[in-house]
Amino acid sequence: MAQVPEDIGCKNEKCIAKDECKRQVIAKNGTAREIKEFSGTEVKKCGKFIQK
């Protein structure tokens, strides 16, 4: 699987790790070049998680 660049933000509000993920931060602070919604759920992180 291809790696996702670190400047791709995420706006997945239901993800269990949303408060720990750098992708949420860059989506909210405007530094993301693109914003997606990855596959995290209420019980698991997505495979694109970046720790803060």
C-alpha positions, 0 to 999 in steps of 0.5 A: 500500500502506498504511503499517504503524505504527512500534509494530508489532513483528516476530518474523521470525527468518529475516530477513536484516535482523533485527539491523538492524531496529527492529521486532525491537527493539520486539518483544523489549523489550515496547513493541510494541502488536502483533507480526507476522512480516513477509516478510523472508527469508534473502536479502532484507528485508521492505517494513516494515523500520525501520532502528535 
